[in-house]
Amino acid sequence: MKKLLLLLFIPVVCLGQTFNDYDYIIIETNDYGLDIMTTATNTFEGKGFSVYNNIDDFNKTNNDLCKALTCVIKYKRGKTGFTNSKLNLSLIDCNKKVVYSKKSSNTTNFNQPDVYNNFIKSTNAIPPKKINTEKSKTKIGEWAGNGSGIIISKSGYIVTNYHVIEDTEEIEVEFIIDGEVKKFNAEVVQSDKVNDLAIIKIFDMNFDGLDNLPYNFKTRSSDVGTKVYAYGYPMALSLMGKEIKITDGIISSKSGFDGDITTYQITAPIQGGNSGGPLFDDKGNFLGINSSGIRIDIAENVGYTIKSSYVLNLIDVLPKSIDLPSSTKLQSLPLTEQIKEISKYVVLVKVK
C-alpha cells in the first residue's frame, strides 16, 4: 500500500493514515442519510475502494480490520432540509482513532460528489508526525521489527527514533566489531517523544566498550546543497537483508514539512527501516537522524532528517555526561573509506 509519509521503521499500523493506506471504506450514517450515503459510496468506489455500509457487512467477507477505514457521516437537518445542513465527516482507523475530521459550512450541498472528493484530497495532504516501522505480528521468539541507530560513545550509547523503541519490551542491536557482526542487549535510557528521538544503551556482559569513534558530531546546521549520505538498515528483517545500505543526495532545505525547523529536507532516498539511522556529509560529520519521507507519487526524493542540535539537547539531559565524537580523521579519506569506517558504528536495532 502507498503511504503519504514513508515512516521509516515500517509498522503495520502507522500514524497519519490517509485514504491511500486502506483497501476498504465503511460508511456509517443514520436512517436519514440515504441520499448522502449513496453519493459518498459512489464517490469512494470511484476512487477504487470497496465500500461497505456497516462493519457487520465488512466482517462477513474480510478478516483484516486494519485494512478498513470508517467514514462516519454526521449531519443535522436544517430549516431548508438536508441540503443546507451542517455536515461533519470523520475518518476513524482500525484502532478507533480519529485520523481526520472536517465540518462543512451551512451552505455546502453535501449530496454533491465534490464534498467527498475535496475531503479525500484534504486527508491525503496530512503528514504523519512519526515514521514507519517494520513492526508486524510475530510468533514467539521472533522480532517484531527493526530500525537503525548510530553509536555516539565508546560506552555504548546509541541514538535512534522514539517510535522505533516505543512500547517495546526487548531491544537487541547488531553491528560490526573487528570484522564480525555482534549482537547485544540494549535498554532505553532517555527519550524525547515530541522530537521523535531516543537514546538506548548497551547493557550486556559481553560488551567491553569501543575504541575512539572516528567521526565528528556536528552541532551547527549545514547549508542547502551540502552533499549527504543516509545510512541504515531498510527492511532488514524482510526484503532487503541485513547488509547496511547507504544512499546519497543533498540538503534541499534547512526546514522540513510545513516549515519544521527541527528537520532538514533531503533528497537521499530512505525506506522503512531507515528510522533512526544517521545522516553524514562527505567530510565525516554527523548531521542528524533520518526520520521520514513523502510518498513517491506525491513528491520524489523528499526525506526529513532531525537535526543534530536536537539530538544534542537530548544527550544533555542524560543522567551521566558523555564525550561526543569529535574526530577529523575521516576528512582526508576517500568516500569509500569513510563509508567503511562510519558503517562500523551504524547499528541494526531489533525490537519486540
Stockholm file with secondary structure:
# STOCKHOLM 1.0

chainA/1-352         MKKLLLLLFIPVVCLGQTFNDYDYIIIETNDYGLDIMTTATNTFEGKGFSVYNNIDDFNKTNNDLCKALTCVIKYKRGKTGFTNSKLNLSLIDCNKKVVYSKKSSNTTNFNQPDVYNNFIKSTNAIPPKKINTEKSKTKIGEWAGNGSGIIISKSGYIVTNYHVIEDTEEIEVEFIIDGEVKKFNAEVVQSDKVNDLAIIKIFDMNFDGLDNLPYNFKTRSSDVGTKVYAYGYPMALSLMGKEIKITDGIISSKSGFDGDITTYQITAPIQGGNSGGPLFDDKGNFLGINSSGIRIDIAENVGYTIKSSYVLNLIDVLPKSIDLPSSTKLQSLPLTEQIKEISKYVVLVKVK
#=GR chainA/1-352 SS CCCSBCCTBCCSSCSSCCGGGCSEEEEECCGGGHHHHHHHHHHHHHTTCEEESSHHHHHHHCCCGGGEEEEEEEECCBTTBGGGSCEEEEEECTTSCEEEEEECCTTCCTTSHHHHHHHHHHHTTCCCSSCCBCCCCCCTTSCCEEEEEEECSTTCEEEECHHHHTTCSCEEEEEEETTEEEEEEEEEEEEETTTTEEEEEECCTTCCCCCCCCSEECCSCCCTTCEEEEEECTTTTTTSCSSCEEEEEEEEESSCGGGCTTEEEECSCCCTTCTTCEEEETTSEEEEEEEEEBCTTTCTTCEEEEEHHHHHHHHTTSSSCCCCCBCCGGGGSCHHHHHHHHHTTEEEEEEC
#=GC SS_cons         CCCSBCCTBCCSSCSSCCGGGCSEEEEECCGGGHHHHHHHHHHHHHTTCEEESSHHHHHHHCCCGGGEEEEEEEECCBTTBGGGSCEEEEEECTTSCEEEEEECCTTCCTTSHHHHHHHHHHHTTCCCSSCCBCCCCCCTTSCCEEEEEEECSTTCEEEECHHHHTTCSCEEEEEEETTEEEEEEEEEEEEETTTTEEEEEECCTTCCCCCCCCSEECCSCCCTTCEEEEEECTTTTTTSCSSCEEEEEEEEESSCGGGCTTEEEECSCCCTTCTTCEEEETTSEEEEEEEEEBCTTTCTTCEEEEEHHHHHHHHTTSSSCCCCCBCCGGGGSCHHHHHHHHHTTEEEEEEC
//
